[in-house]
Amino acid sequence: MKTLGYYFTLCLLIVSAQYVNAQYNLEQTLGAPYVQSIFPSEDGKSLAWIINEKGIRNIWFTEVNATAPRKVTAYDRDDGQDLGNITITSGFLIFTKGGGSNRYGDIANPASLPQVPKREILRLNLSNDSISKVDEAAVAVIAPDGKRMLVTKQSRVFLIEDISAPEIKSEVLFEVRRSAGSLSWSPDGNKIAFVSFRNDHSFVGVYSIEENKITWLVPSLFFDSDPAWSPDGSKIAFIRTPGAGRGELRNIMSGVQFEIVVANVNSGTGKTIWKSPGKDGGYSQYYPNAPLRWTKENKILFYSEHEGWNHIYSITPEGSGLKDLSPGECEVENSALSANHRYLYFDSNCTDINRRHIWKVTVATGQSQMVTDKSGIQSNVVTLEGEAIAYREGRHNIPTTALIQNGSTTTNLVSLPDNFPASQLVMPEAVQFKSADGLTIHGQLFLPSKLDKTAKLPAVIFMHGGPIRQMLLGYHYSGYYTNAYILNQYMASIGYSVLSVNYRNGIGYGRDFRLDENQGPRGASEYKDIIAAGKFLQSRPEINPEKIGLWGGSYGGYLTAMGLAKNSDLFKAGVDLHGVHDWAWRGEEFSPGGGWGITPELMELAYQSSPISEMQFWSSPVLIIHGDDDRNVMFGQSIDLQKKLDELGVHNEILVFPDEVHGFLRYESWLRANKATVDFFNRFLK
């Protein structure tokens, strides 16, 4: 084993040579401005968005009818401190700065700042852009009057009476056992709905400010979540899923049966108005931005997969008139209601399985239409005043930006630097191939723009993480996968073919595709798709069949290690970013069941479904990259793998980022990781 420190000097010597074939460098694309999120004001008259440029995050703001946006923060460091949870109200912009804590209580500090940062709620005065601290917390919830604000800290809920006051003061409003989250004000601002999570079950409660009283809504042996107020504030709808019984472990790859319950706020009594026919929930509740809504026109909207795809349905509060608002063999992700609640907007891959577009549906009739350009990738729609909407959009050669669309007029709110190489980025080709069991697998193929017909290209297969993800034909709406897309583009620019594989158990292709019963620790069924991808590349005339590598992060790191352990004859090199290498160890040490429901009875199968079980066949070189404050995959997974590789005499290199988290928060981390990946493949595949 040799660390990347040894190779860093060498990399500096050859870096200019390795970029000779490239028409641009990684800094030009990786450092370009990327819009990571957008936030409308409650009245729809203004919009804020966060731009990440070379790791420096700042907030921009505009009135919808303004002539030009303006940057309202002036942060100037690649410090890994994220921004988010923006609320615009009463001349102020409330937002969060800083990341969450790990299991030991450590706040994310990927820049190793000597003064450890805190996660804070901040207040920005839009009249002069001055910033002041509100509290050390993660989420603020503004009252309907736009003046009062709630802040929650585990079991206690605090009230701030006036967010415009020169000095912010808060007082404990109420406290419950264990936790209080998912806060939601009643329409009149006199009551607060919340969820109290209690490990194996949870309750929805309502706190009355006037009565200083908590009412529990239909308490049961279930997990209750996602409270949504009726327009008149007299009732609440919420989602109910089974509580955790003996030996039952969380498994993100399984579904659960769920119910929609409607309860009376004053009495706490209620009833189930709809129950899914099977295990059609779970993903449908935790993945979208708003899994349950109650509209002004008295319809309850919810997500479900009971017809095989993640769709949005409407139903009356009495449980009648169930209607699919997004029919078809396609997936719906995030959504937003118009101000009058007559229209629902959502992003979906309907009619275009390889992208995302914004659709508008009339809630009362279900009539729908696509309202954005089909050549882009649009996501995270929000509604503004009148008929205006805003959304994020990326293209194959344009990073994700923020747009306001008002009728036939679309305004781009972000400018790219003059040296951004838009004309030099290739359009990936949508491809399909069959896995060994006949399943159709989709992917995106990147080829050099100037292809020598007599050349035999080295090739790399990229595998996303999750596995609940889908790579697309352009810049991704996730920052992590945008950075991966940038590297795939760059690899093509220096003479590689890159195949990005949407293997089974990802999203975008329906529930059955996502829920293969032999997935991951239960048999590694998705590895068949990686073998199929390798054979697909070998069949292509422009590919050198002896020069195929693998790279990916997290679940993609797992599949990279699987390929090198099981088929070093096919896969000649790999770059493994923070991958899981031993499912059994994850199920024992990371968390009960490891998040995949790995019971004691499954431990042996989980081990046999792991790269670590077939190390004797591993001969291809590998680069292992990991941040040591990873909250998703134990750092020890890489330690253990490297030790076993050394024992076998397999060439391996290590790049470690002290204090960096799973999805690297710093531009410098991504730049070093991407350059190290290019350097590694140049040495072992070219």
C-alpha positions as CSV (number, residue, x, y, z in Angstrom):
1,M,0.0,0.0,0.0
2,K,1.2,3.5,-0.8
3,T,-0.6,6.7,0.2
4,L,-1.5,9.5,-2.2
5,G,1.0,11.6,-0.4
6,Y,3.7,9.6,-2.1
7,Y,2.1,10.1,-5.5
8,F,1.2,13.8,-5.0
9,T,4.6,15.1,-6.2
10,L,4.5,12.7,-9.1
11,C,1.0,13.9,-9.9
12,L,2.2,17.5,-10.0
13,L,5.0,16.5,-12.5
14,I,2.6,14.7,-14.8
15,V,-0.5,16.8,-14.4
16,S,0.3,19.1,-17.3
17,A,1.0,16.1,-19.4
18,Q,-2.2,14.4,-18.5
19,Y,-4.2,17.4,-19.5
20,V,-2.6,17.8,-22.9
21,N,-5.5,15.9,-24.6
22,A,-8.1,17.8,-22.7
23,Q,-9.5,21.0,-24.1
24,Y,-10.2,22.4,-20.7
25,N,-9.2,21.6,-17.1
26,L,-11.2,20.2,-14.1
27,E,-11.2,23.5,-12.3
28,Q,-13.2,25.1,-15.1
29,T,-16.2,22.8,-14.6
30,L,-15.9,21.7,-11.0
31,G,-15.5,25.3,-9.8
32,A,-18.4,26.7,-11.8
33,P,-21.4,28.2,-9.9
34,Y,-24.0,25.5,-9.0
35,V,-27.4,26.3,-7.6
36,Q,-28.0,23.8,-4.8
37,S,-31.5,24.9,-3.6
38,I,-34.2,27.6,-4.1
39,F,-36.7,29.1,-1.6
40,P,-39.8,31.3,-2.3
41,S,-41.3,33.8,0.1
42,E,-44.7,32.8,1.5
43,D,-46.4,35.4,-0.6
44,G,-44.6,34.4,-3.7
45,K,-43.2,37.8,-4.4
46,S,-39.6,37.0,-3.9
47,L,-37.1,34.2,-4.2
48,A,-33.8,33.2,-2.6
49,W,-31.3,30.6,-3.8
50,I,-27.9,29.2,-2.7
51,I,-25.0,29.1,-5.1
52,N,-21.9,27.0,-4.4
53,E,-18.9,28.2,-6.4
54,K,-15.6,26.6,-5.7
55,G,-17.0,25.5,-2.4
56,I,-17.9,29.0,-1.4
57,R,-21.6,29.1,-0.6
58,N,-23.6,32.3,-0.8
59,I,-27.3,33.4,-0.8
60,W,-28.8,35.4,-3.6
61,F,-32.1,37.2,-3.6
62,T,-34.6,38.8,-5.9
63,E,-38.0,40.2,-6.0
64,V,-39.9,38.4,-8.7
65,N,-40.4,41.5,-10.8
66,A,-36.9,43.0,-10.1
67,T,-34.5,43.7,-12.9
68,A,-31.5,41.9,-11.4
69,P,-30.8,39.5,-8.5
70,R,-28.3,40.4,-5.8
71,K,-25.9,38.5,-3.6
72,V,-26.9,39.1,0.1
73,T,-24.2,37.2,1.9
74,A,-20.5,37.7,1.5
75,Y,-18.9,34.4,2.6
76,D,-15.5,33.9,1.0
77,R,-14.1,30.6,2.2
78,D,-14.3,26.9,1.1
79,D,-15.0,26.0,4.7
80,G,-17.5,23.2,4.2
81,Q,-20.2,25.0,6.2
82,D,-23.5,24.5,4.3
83,L,-26.3,26.9,4.1
84,G,-30.0,26.0,3.9
85,N,-33.6,26.1,5.4
86,I,-34.2,29.6,4.1
87,T,-37.4,31.5,5.0
88,I,-38.2,35.0,3.7
89,T,-40.5,37.0,5.9
90,S,-41.2,40.6,7.1
91,G,-38.1,42.1,5.5
92,F,-35.8,39.4,6.8
93,L,-34.2,36.2,5.5
94,I,-33.9,33.4,8.1
95,F,-31.4,30.7,7.3
96,T,-29.2,27.9,8.7
97,K,-25.4,27.8,8.5
98,G,-23.4,24.8,9.5
99,G,-23.8,21.0,9.3
100,G,-25.2,18.5,11.7
101,S,-23.4,16.4,14.3
102,N,-22.2,12.8,14.0
103,R,-23.0,10.0,16.5
104,Y,-20.4,11.4,18.9
105,G,-21.9,14.9,18.9
106,D,-19.2,16.4,16.6
107,I,-20.3,19.2,14.3
108,A,-19.1,18.8,10.7
109,N,-15.8,20.6,10.3
110,P,-14.3,19.4,7.0
111,A,-11.9,22.3,6.8
112,S,-10.4,21.4,10.2
113,L,-11.1,25.0,11.4
114,P,-9.3,25.6,14.8
115,Q,-12.4,27.1,16.2
116,V,-15.0,24.3,15.7
117,P,-18.1,25.8,13.9
118,K,-21.6,25.6,15.3
119,R,-24.9,25.0,13.5
120,E,-26.8,28.3,13.8
121,I,-30.0,29.9,12.7
122,L,-29.2,33.4,11.4
123,R,-31.2,36.4,10.5
124,L,-30.4,38.6,7.5
125,N,-31.9,42.1,7.3
126,L,-32.8,42.6,3.6
127,S,-32.6,46.3,4.0
128,N,-28.9,46.3,4.7
129,D,-27.8,42.7,4.4
130,S,-26.6,42.7,8.0
131,I,-26.6,39.2,9.7
132,S,-27.2,38.4,13.3
133,K,-27.5,35.1,15.3
134,V,-30.9,33.8,16.2
135,D,-30.1,30.5,18.0
136,E,-28.0,27.4,17.8
137,A,-30.4,25.0,16.1
138,A,-31.2,23.6,12.7
139,V,-34.8,24.6,11.8
140,A,-36.9,27.7,12.3
141,V,-40.7,27.6,11.6
142,I,-42.4,31.0,10.9
143,A,-45.9,31.7,12.0
144,P,-48.7,32.7,9.6
145,D,-48.3,36.3,10.9
146,G,-44.7,36.4,9.6
147,K,-43.4,37.7,13.0
148,R,-43.3,34.8,15.4
149,M,-41.0,31.8,15.0
150,L,-40.5,28.4,16.5
151,V,-37.2,26.7,17.1
152,T,-36.9,23.1,18.3
153,K,-34.1,21.5,20.3
154,Q,-34.8,17.8,20.8
155,S,-37.7,17.7,23.3
156,R,-38.2,21.4,23.8
157,V,-39.9,23.9,21.5
158,F,-39.0,27.6,21.8
159,L,-41.0,30.6,20.8
160,I,-39.5,33.9,19.4
161,E,-42.2,36.5,19.7
162,D,-40.8,39.0,17.2
163,I,-38.1,38.1,14.7
164,S,-37.7,41.8,13.8
165,A,-36.8,42.8,17.3
166,P,-33.2,44.3,17.7
167,E,-32.4,41.6,20.2
168,I,-33.8,38.1,19.6
169,K,-35.3,36.6,22.7
170,S,-36.8,33.1,23.0
171,E,-38.7,31.2,25.7
172,V,-39.6,27.6,26.1
173,L,-43.2,27.2,24.8
174,F,-43.6,23.5,25.6
175,E,-41.7,20.3,26.2
176,V,-42.5,16.6,25.5
177,R,-40.7,13.3,26.2
178,R,-38.0,12.3,23.8
179,S,-38.4,14.7,20.8
180,A,-40.6,17.2,19.1
181,G,-40.1,17.7,15.4
182,S,-42.0,18.4,12.1
183,L,-43.5,21.6,13.6
184,S,-46.4,23.1,11.8
185,W,-48.6,26.2,12.7
186,S,-52.3,26.1,12.4
187,P,-53.8,28.5,9.9
188,D,-54.8,30.9,12.6
189,G,-51.5,30.7,14.3
190,N,-52.9,29.6,17.7
191,K,-51.9,25.9,17.6
192,I,-48.8,23.9,16.7
193,A,-48.8,20.4,15.3
194,F,-45.7,18.3,15.9
195,V,-44.4,14.7,15.9
196,S,-42.8,13.1,19.0
197,F,-40.5,10.3,17.9
198,R,-40.1,7.5,20.5
199,N,-37.8,4.9,18.9
200,D,-40.3,2.1,18.2
201,H,-43.4,4.4,17.6
202,S,-44.3,8.1,17.3
203,F,-47.2,10.3,18.1
204,V,-48.7,13.4,16.4
205,G,-49.6,16.0,18.9
206,V,-51.2,19.5,18.9
207,Y,-50.1,22.2,21.4
208,S,-52.6,25.0,22.0
209,I,-51.0,28.3,22.9
210,E,-54.2,29.7,24.4
211,E,-54.9,26.7,26.6
212,N,-51.3,25.7,27.2
213,K,-52.4,22.2,26.5
214,I,-51.2,19.2,24.4
215,T,-53.7,16.9,22.7
216,W,-52.5,13.6,21.2
217,L,-54.2,12.6,18.0
218,V,-55.5,9.0,18.0
219,P,-52.4,7.7,19.9
220,S,-51.6,4.1,18.9
221,L,-48.8,1.5,18.5
222,F,-47.7,3.0,15.1
223,F,-45.3,5.5,13.7
224,D,-47.4,8.7,13.0
225,S,-45.9,11.4,10.9
226,D,-46.3,14.3,8.5
227,P,-49.2,16.3,10.0
228,A,-51.1,18.5,7.6
229,W,-53.7,21.0,8.7
230,S,-57.2,21.3,7.2
231,P,-57.9,24.8,5.7
232,D,-60.1,25.8,8.7
233,G,-57.7,24.4,11.3
234,S,-60.2,22.0,12.8
235,K,-58.6,18.8,11.6
236,I,-55.2,17.3,10.8
237,A,-54.3,14.5,8.4
238,F,-51.3,12.4,9.0
239,I,-49.5,9.3,7.8
240,R,-49.5,6.1,9.9
241,T,-47.0,3.2,9.4
242,P,-46.4,0.1,11.6
243,G,-44.4,0.5,14.8
244,A,-41.3,-1.6,15.3
245,G,-41.9,-4.9,17.0
246,R,-39.4,-7.4,18.4
247,G,-36.5,-8.1,16.1
248,E,-37.8,-5.7,13.4
249,L,-35.0,-3.6,12.0
250,R,-35.1,-0.6,9.6
251,N,-34.6,-1.5,6.0
252,I,-34.5,1.4,3.5
253,M,-34.9,-1.1,0.7
254,S,-38.3,-2.5,1.8
255,G,-41.8,-1.0,1.6
256,V,-44.4,-0.7,4.4
257,Q,-48.1,-0.6,4.5
258,F,-49.4,2.9,5.4
259,E,-52.6,4.7,6.2
260,I,-54.0,8.2,5.9
261,V,-55.6,9.2,9.2
262,V,-57.8,12.3,9.7
263,A,-58.2,13.5,13.3
264,N,-60.2,16.2,15.1
265,V,-57.8,18.7,16.7
266,N,-59.9,19.4,19.8
267,S,-61.0,15.9,20.7
268,G,-58.0,14.0,19.4
269,T,-60.3,11.4,17.9
270,G,-60.1,10.3,14.3
271,K,-60.3,7.5,11.7
272,T,-58.3,6.0,8.8
273,I,-59.7,7.3,5.5
274,W,-57.4,5.2,3.2
275,K,-55.1,2.3,3.6
276,S,-52.6,1.1,1.1
277,P,-53.3,-2.3,-0.4
278,G,-49.8,-3.5,0.2
279,K,-46.3,-2.4,1.3
280,D,-46.7,0.7,-0.9
281,G,-45.1,3.3,1.5
282,G,-41.8,4.1,3.1
283,Y,-40.0,5.5,0.1
284,S,-43.1,7.5,-0.9
285,Q,-43.0,9.3,2.5
286,Y,-39.3,9.9,3.1
287,Y,-38.2,10.8,-0.4
288,P,-40.5,13.6,-1.6
289,N,-40.4,17.2,-0.1
290,A,-44.0,17.1,1.1
291,P,-45.5,13.6,1.3
292,L,-48.9,14.9,2.6
293,R,-50.9,18.1,1.9
294,W,-54.4,19.4,2.6
295,T,-55.5,21.9,0.0
296,K,-57.7,24.9,0.2
297,E,-60.2,23.1,-2.0
298,N,-60.5,20.4,0.6
299,K,-58.5,17.6,-1.0
300,I,-55.8,15.6,0.7
301,L,-52.8,14.9,-1.5
302,F,-50.3,12.1,-0.8
303,Y,-47.7,9.9,-2.5
304,S,-48.0,6.2,-3.0
305,E,-46.5,3.3,-5.1
306,H,-49.6,1.0,-4.9
307,E,-49.8,1.1,-8.7
308,G,-46.2,0.3,-9.2
309,W,-44.8,3.9,-9.6
310,N,-44.3,6.8,-7.2
311,H,-47.3,8.9,-8.0
312,I,-49.3,11.7,-6.3
313,Y,-53.0,11.0,-5.4
314,S,-55.9,13.1,-4.2
315,I,-58.7,12.0,-2.0
316,T,-61.5,13.7,0.0
317,P,-61.2,14.0,3.8
318,E,-63.9,11.4,4.0
319,G,-61.9,8.9,2.0
320,S,-63.8,9.0,-1.3
321,G,-62.8,10.1,-4.9
322,L,-59.3,8.6,-5.0
323,K,-57.6,10.1,-8.1
324,D,-54.1,9.6,-9.6
325,L,-52.8,13.1,-10.4
326,S,-49.7,11.8,-12.2
327,P,-50.6,8.6,-14.2
328,G,-48.2,6.7,-16.4
329,E,-45.1,4.6,-16.1
330,C,-43.0,7.3,-14.6
331,E,-41.9,8.7,-11.2
332,V,-42.8,11.8,-9.4
333,E,-40.4,13.5,-7.0
334,N,-40.9,16.9,-5.5
335,S,-44.0,19.1,-5.9
336,A,-45.5,22.5,-5.0
337,L,-49.0,23.9,-4.9
338,S,-50.1,27.1,-6.5
339,A,-51.2,29.9,-4.1
340,N,-54.8,29.1,-4.7
341,H,-54.1,25.4,-4.4
342,R,-55.9,24.7,-7.7
343,Y,-52.8,23.6,-9.5
344,L,-50.1,21.1,-8.4
345,Y,-46.6,21.4,-10.0
346,F,-44.2,18.5,-9.8
347,D,-40.9,17.2,-11.3
348,S,-41.0,13.9,-13.0
349,N,-39.5,11.7,-15.7
350,C,-42.9,11.2,-17.4
351,T,-42.4,10.8,-21.2
352,D,-38.6,11.2,-20.7
353,I,-37.2,8.5,-18.5
354,N,-33.6,9.9,-18.6
355,R,-34.4,13.4,-17.4
356,R,-36.7,15.4,-15.1
357,H,-39.3,18.0,-16.3
358,I,-41.9,20.2,-14.6
359,W,-45.6,19.2,-14.9
360,K,-48.7,21.2,-14.0
361,V,-51.9,19.4,-13.0
362,T,-55.3,20.7,-12.2
363,V,-56.1,19.1,-8.8
364,A,-59.9,19.0,-9.4
365,T,-59.8,17.3,-12.8
366,G,-56.4,15.6,-13.0
367,Q,-55.7,17.3,-16.3
368,S,-51.9,17.8,-16.7
369,Q,-49.3,19.2,-19.1
370,M,-45.5,19.5,-19.2
371,V,-44.6,23.2,-18.8
372,T,-40.8,23.2,-19.2
373,D,-38.3,22.6,-22.0
374,K,-37.7,18.9,-22.7
375,S,-34.0,19.3,-23.5
376,G,-33.1,20.3,-19.9
377,I,-33.3,18.6,-16.5
378,Q,-35.7,20.6,-14.3
379,S,-36.3,20.0,-10.6
380,N,-37.4,21.4,-7.2
381,V,-40.2,23.6,-8.6
382,V,-41.7,26.3,-6.3
383,T,-44.6,28.6,-7.0
384,L,-44.6,32.4,-7.0
385,E,-47.2,35.1,-7.3
386,G,-49.6,34.9,-10.2
387,E,-48.8,32.0,-12.6
388,A,-45.0,32.3,-12.1
389,I,-42.9,29.4,-11.0
390,A,-39.2,28.9,-10.2
391,Y,-37.1,25.8,-10.5
392,R,-33.6,24.5,-10.9
393,E,-32.4,23.4,-14.3
394,G,-29.2,21.7,-15.6
395,R,-28.4,20.6,-19.1
396,H,-25.7,18.3,-20.6
397,N,-23.4,21.3,-20.8
398,I,-24.8,23.8,-18.4
399,P,-24.5,23.5,-14.6
400,T,-27.7,23.5,-12.5
401,T,-29.0,27.1,-12.4
402,A,-32.1,28.9,-11.1
403,L,-34.9,30.0,-13.4
404,I,-38.1,32.0,-13.0
405,Q,-40.8,31.2,-15.6
406,N,-43.7,33.5,-16.0
407,G,-46.0,32.7,-18.9
408,S,-43.8,32.6,-22.0
409,T,-40.9,34.4,-20.4
410,T,-38.1,32.5,-18.7
411,T,-35.3,34.3,-16.8
412,N,-32.0,32.7,-15.9
413,L,-30.8,34.0,-12.5
414,V,-27.2,32.8,-12.7
415,S,-24.3,33.7,-15.0
416,L,-21.4,31.4,-15.9
417,P,-17.8,32.5,-16.0
418,D,-16.4,33.3,-19.5
419,N,-14.0,30.4,-19.4
420,F,-16.7,27.8,-18.8
421,P,-16.3,25.2,-21.6
422,A,-20.0,24.6,-22.5
423,S,-19.2,23.9,-26.1
424,Q,-16.6,21.3,-25.2
425,L,-18.9,19.1,-23.1
426,V,-20.3,16.0,-24.9
427,M,-23.9,15.0,-25.0
428,P,-24.0,11.5,-23.4
429,E,-25.9,8.9,-25.3
430,A,-28.8,7.0,-23.6
431,V,-28.1,3.3,-23.9
432,Q,-29.8,0.1,-22.8
433,F,-28.5,-3.5,-22.4
434,K,-29.7,-6.7,-20.9
435,S,-28.5,-8.2,-17.6
436,A,-28.0,-11.9,-17.3
437,D,-31.5,-12.5,-16.0
438,G,-33.1,-10.5,-18.9
439,L,-33.7,-7.2,-17.0
440,T,-33.2,-4.1,-19.1
441,I,-30.6,-1.7,-17.7
442,H,-30.3,1.9,-18.7
443,G,-27.2,4.0,-18.8
444,Q,-25.5,7.0,-20.2
445,L,-22.5,6.6,-22.5
446,F,-19.8,9.3,-22.8
447,L,-17.5,9.2,-25.8
448,P,-14.8,11.7,-26.8
449,S,-16.0,14.4,-29.1
450,K,-13.2,13.7,-31.6
451,L,-13.2,9.9,-31.9
452,D,-10.5,8.2,-33.9
453,K,-12.3,5.3,-35.6
454,T,-9.2,3.1,-35.5
455,A,-8.5,3.8,-31.8
456,K,-9.4,1.4,-29.0
457,L,-10.4,3.5,-26.0
458,P,-9.9,2.6,-22.4
459,A,-13.3,2.6,-20.6
460,V,-14.6,3.3,-17.1
461,I,-17.9,2.2,-15.6
462,F,-19.4,4.7,-13.1
463,M,-21.9,3.5,-10.5
464,H,-24.0,5.9,-8.4
465,G,-24.5,5.5,-4.7
466,G,-27.7,5.1,-2.7
467,P,-28.7,2.8,-4.3
468,I,-31.9,5.0,-4.4
469,R,-30.6,7.3,-7.2
470,Q,-30.8,7.7,-11.0
471,M,-28.1,9.3,-13.1
472,L,-29.4,11.5,-16.0
473,L,-28.4,12.9,-19.4
474,G,-26.9,16.0,-17.9
475,Y,-26.0,17.9,-14.8
476,H,-27.7,16.3,-11.8
477,Y,-30.0,18.0,-9.3
478,S,-27.8,16.5,-6.5
479,G,-24.5,18.2,-5.9
480,Y,-22.7,14.9,-5.2
481,Y,-23.8,13.5,-8.6
482,T,-23.0,16.7,-10.4
483,N,-19.4,16.3,-9.2
484,A,-19.5,12.7,-10.5
485,Y,-21.0,13.9,-13.8
486,I,-18.3,16.5,-14.2
487,L,-15.6,13.8,-13.8
488,N,-17.3,11.5,-16.3
489,Q,-17.3,14.4,-18.8
490,Y,-13.7,15.1,-18.1
491,M,-12.7,11.5,-18.5
492,A,-14.3,11.5,-22.0
493,S,-12.5,14.7,-22.9
494,I,-9.1,13.0,-22.3
495,G,-9.8,9.9,-24.3
496,Y,-11.9,7.5,-22.2
497,S,-15.3,6.0,-22.8
498,V,-17.4,6.3,-19.7
499,L,-20.6,4.3,-19.0
500,S,-22.7,5.5,-16.2
501,V,-25.0,2.6,-15.1
502,N,-28.4,2.8,-13.6
503,Y,-28.3,-0.6,-12.0
504,R,-31.4,-2.3,-10.4
505,N,-32.6,-1.0,-7.0
506,G,-32.2,2.6,-8.2
507,I,-35.1,5.0,-8.8
508,G,-36.8,6.1,-12.0
509,Y,-38.0,2.8,-13.3
510,G,-40.7,1.8,-10.9
511,R,-41.2,0.0,-7.6
512,D,-40.4,-3.5,-8.8
513,F,-37.0,-2.3,-10.3
514,R,-36.1,-0.6,-7.0
515,L,-37.1,-3.5,-4.7
516,D,-35.2,-6.5,-6.0
517,E,-35.5,-9.0,-3.1
518,N,-31.9,-10.2,-3.5
519,Q,-30.4,-6.8,-3.4
520,G,-27.2,-5.9,-1.5
521,P,-26.7,-7.9,1.7
522,R,-29.3,-10.4,0.5
523,G,-27.4,-11.6,-2.6
524,A,-25.8,-8.6,-4.4
525,S,-28.2,-9.1,-7.3
526,E,-27.3,-5.7,-8.8
527,Y,-23.8,-6.9,-9.5
528,K,-25.2,-8.8,-12.5
529,D,-25.9,-5.4,-14.0
530,I,-22.3,-4.3,-13.6
531,I,-21.0,-7.5,-15.3
532,A,-23.6,-6.8,-18.1
533,A,-22.2,-3.3,-18.4
534,G,-18.7,-4.6,-18.8
535,K,-19.7,-7.0,-21.5
536,F,-21.7,-4.3,-23.2
537,L,-18.5,-2.2,-23.4
538,Q,-16.5,-5.1,-24.6
539,S,-18.9,-5.6,-27.5
540,R,-18.4,-2.0,-28.8
541,P,-15.8,-1.6,-31.6
542,E,-14.3,1.6,-30.2
543,I,-13.5,0.0,-26.7
544,N,-10.4,-1.8,-25.7
545,P,-11.9,-4.9,-24.0
546,E,-8.7,-5.3,-21.9
547,K,-8.8,-1.8,-20.5
548,I,-12.0,-1.5,-18.5
549,G,-12.1,0.1,-15.0
550,L,-14.7,0.9,-12.3
551,W,-15.4,3.9,-10.1
552,G,-18.1,5.0,-7.7
553,G,-18.9,6.3,-4.3
554,S,-20.8,4.8,-1.4
555,Y,-23.0,2.1,-2.9
556,G,-21.0,2.7,-6.1
557,G,-17.8,2.1,-4.0
558,Y,-19.3,-1.2,-2.8
559,L,-19.9,-2.3,-6.4
560,T,-16.5,-1.1,-7.5
561,A,-15.0,-3.4,-4.8
562,M,-17.3,-6.2,-5.8
563,G,-16.1,-6.0,-9.4
564,L,-12.4,-6.0,-8.4
565,A,-12.9,-8.9,-6.0
566,K,-15.0,-11.1,-8.2
567,N,-13.8,-10.2,-11.7
568,S,-10.3,-8.7,-11.8
569,D,-10.1,-10.6,-15.2
570,L,-12.7,-8.1,-16.6
571,F,-12.1,-5.0,-14.5
572,K,-8.5,-3.9,-14.5
573,A,-8.5,-1.0,-12.0
574,G,-10.9,0.7,-9.7
575,V,-11.5,3.8,-7.6
576,D,-13.5,3.2,-4.5
577,L,-14.9,6.2,-2.7
578,H,-16.2,5.4,0.8
579,G,-17.7,2.1,-0.1
580,V,-19.2,-0.6,2.1
581,H,-17.0,-3.8,1.9
582,D,-18.5,-5.9,4.6
583,W,-22.3,-5.9,5.0
584,A,-22.2,-8.1,8.1
585,W,-19.9,-5.7,9.9
586,R,-22.2,-2.8,8.9
587,G,-25.2,-4.7,10.3
588,E,-23.4,-5.3,13.6
589,E,-21.5,-2.0,14.2
590,F,-22.9,0.9,12.2
591,S,-26.5,0.7,13.5
592,P,-28.9,-2.1,14.3
593,G,-29.2,-3.9,11.0
594,G,-27.1,-1.3,9.3
595,G,-30.2,0.4,7.8
596,W,-30.7,-2.6,5.6
597,G,-32.5,-4.9,8.1
598,I,-29.6,-7.3,8.5
599,T,-30.8,-9.6,11.2
600,P,-28.6,-12.2,12.9
601,E,-30.1,-14.9,10.6
602,L,-28.9,-12.8,7.5
603,M,-25.4,-12.2,8.7
604,E,-23.8,-15.1,6.8
605,L,-25.6,-14.2,3.6
606,A,-24.6,-10.5,4.1
607,Y,-21.0,-11.5,4.5
608,Q,-21.1,-13.7,1.3
609,S,-22.7,-10.7,-0.5
610,S,-19.7,-8.5,0.3
611,P,-16.4,-7.9,-1.5
612,I,-14.5,-8.9,1.6
613,S,-15.7,-12.6,1.2
614,E,-13.9,-13.0,-2.2
615,M,-10.6,-11.2,-1.6
616,Q,-8.6,-14.2,-2.9
617,F,-9.6,-13.4,-6.4
618,W,-8.7,-9.7,-6.2
619,S,-5.6,-8.7,-8.3
620,S,-6.5,-5.4,-9.9
621,P,-5.1,-2.2,-8.4
622,V,-7.4,0.1,-6.5
623,L,-7.5,3.7,-5.2
624,I,-9.4,4.0,-1.9
625,I,-10.8,7.5,-1.0
626,H,-12.5,8.2,2.3
627,G,-13.2,11.1,4.7
628,D,-12.8,10.2,8.3
629,D,-15.9,11.9,9.6
630,D,-18.1,9.8,7.3
631,R,-21.6,9.6,8.8
632,N,-22.9,7.1,6.2
633,V,-20.2,4.5,5.9
634,M,-17.8,3.5,8.7
635,F,-14.2,4.7,8.0
636,G,-13.1,1.3,9.3
637,Q,-14.6,-0.3,6.2
638,S,-11.7,1.2,4.2
639,I,-9.2,0.4,6.9
640,D,-10.2,-3.3,6.9
641,L,-10.2,-3.5,3.1
642,Q,-6.7,-2.0,2.8
643,K,-5.2,-4.4,5.4
644,K,-6.5,-7.4,3.5
645,L,-5.3,-6.0,0.2
646,D,-1.8,-5.6,1.7
647,E,-1.8,-9.2,3.0
648,L,-2.6,-10.4,-0.5
649,G,0.0,-8.1,-2.1
650,V,-2.6,-6.2,-4.2
651,H,-1.5,-2.7,-5.2
652,N,-3.6,-0.1,-3.5
653,E,-3.4,3.6,-2.9
654,I,-5.1,5.7,-0.3
655,L,-6.4,9.3,-0.2
656,V,-7.8,10.3,3.1
657,F,-9.6,13.6,4.0
658,P,-9.4,14.3,7.7
659,D,-12.7,15.7,9.1
660,E,-14.4,15.4,5.8
661,V,-17.9,13.8,5.7
662,H,-19.5,11.2,3.3
663,G,-20.6,13.6,0.6
664,F,-17.5,15.8,0.6
665,L,-18.5,19.3,1.6
666,R,-15.4,21.1,0.3
667,Y,-14.5,22.0,-3.3
668,E,-10.8,21.2,-2.5
669,S,-11.8,17.6,-1.5
670,W,-13.7,17.0,-4.7
671,L,-10.9,18.5,-6.8
672,R,-8.3,16.4,-5.2
673,A,-10.4,13.3,-5.4
674,N,-11.2,13.8,-9.0
675,K,-7.7,14.6,-10.0
676,A,-6.4,11.6,-8.1
677,T,-9.0,9.4,-9.9
678,V,-7.8,10.7,-13.3
679,D,-4.2,10.2,-12.4
680,F,-4.8,6.7,-11.2
681,F,-6.7,5.6,-14.3
682,N,-4.1,7.2,-16.5
683,R,-1.4,5.0,-14.9
684,F,-3.4,1.7,-14.9
685,L,-5.7,1.8,-17.9
686,K,-3.9,3.8,-20.6
